[in-house]
Amino acid sequence: MAGSRLRRAGVVAGAAAVFTFAATSGAWANWTASNWAGEEGKLSQQWIDESYNEINFTGCGEVYGRTSVDVALWQQIDYGYDKKHDTSRFTNCFNGSSYKSTATQSGLPYDSYYFEIAQIGSGCISCAVYVKTVNVDTTLAD
């Protein structure tokens, strides 16, 4: 009797762990960061997605007055070279703290992705862009 209770408790605990993992793994797809900053070459955190990515920068600035940042979307390849999908130039987010620049990419395979600050302005090694809010959204519906 005690053995069957122990087995049932183990099954319940295992099911709860699986449910918790399944419920939280979706949160790894969308993410938001406040007061994010980076120089050329900086990589974002990764996210898992299939089909659609939307990268939003709201409220951009740069100490030396640059007014654009190129953002490259990369697919992380486990055994091989990562694959660059697209590079977008963000300019609108430099117009004020509530202005947003957005890059979208669709038709992507299920995998892990990240973005890179590819270039600030026309290129500046000692520059850094700061962003009030970075948001990655993988839901096409909104």
FENLINVEN-V23610 format. One record per pair of residues at least 4 apart in sequence whose ideal C-beta (glycine too) atoms are under 6 Angstrom apart, sorted by the first residue. I is the first residue (numbers start at 0). J is the second residue. D is the distance in whole Angstrom. If there is no record, write none. Layout:
BEGIN
I&J&D + I&J&D
END
This chain:
BEGIN
20&24&6 + 27&47&6 + 28&46&5 + 28&47&6 + 28&48&6 + 28&137&4 + 29&136&5 + 29&137&6 + 30&135&5 + 31&134&5 + 32&133&5 + 33&132&6 + 35&130&5 + 35&133&5 + 36&127&6 + 36&129&4 + 37&41&3 + 37&116&5 + 38&127&5 + 39&116&6 + 39&118&6 + 39&119&6 + 41&116&5 + 42&113&5 + 42&115&5 + 43&113&5 + 43&114&5 + 45&111&5 + 45&113&5 + 46&112&6 + 46&135&6 + 47&111&5 + 48&52&6 + 48&112&6 + 48&137&4 + 49&109&4 + 50&107&6 + 51&105&5 + 51&139&4 + 52&104&5 + 53&103&5 + 53&136&4 + 54&102&5 + 54&114&6 + 54&135&6 + 55&99&6 + 55&101&5 + 55&134&4 + 56&89&5 + 56&92&4 + 56&100&5 + 56&130&5 + 56&133&6 + 57&92&6 + 57&99&5 + 57&131&5 + 57&132&4 + 58&96&4 + 58&131&3 + 59&92&4 + 59&93&5 + 59&128&6 + 59&130&5 + 60&129&5 + 61&65&4 + 61&126&6 + 61&128&5 + 63&126&6 + 65&119&5 + 65&120&3 + 65&126&6 + 66&93&5 + 67&88&5 + 67&90&5 + 67&120&6 + 68&89&5 + 68&119&5 + 68&128&5 + 69&86&5 + 69&88&5 + 69&117&4 + 69&118&4 + 70&87&5 + 70&89&6 + 70&102&6 + 70&114&5 + 71&83&6 + 71&86&4 + 71&115&5 + 71&117&4 + 72&84&5 + 72&85&5 + 72&104&6 + 72&114&5 + 73&81&5 + 73&83&6 + 73&113&5 + 74&82&4 + 74&110&5 + 74&112&6 + 75&81&5 + 75&111&4 + 76&81&5 + 84&104&6 + 85&104&5 + 86&117&6 + 87&102&3 + 89&100&3 + 91&98&5 + 91&100&5 + 92&98&5 + 92&99&6 + 92&100&4 + 94&98&4 + 96&131&6 + 118&122&5 + 119&123&5 + 119&126&4 + 119&128&5
END
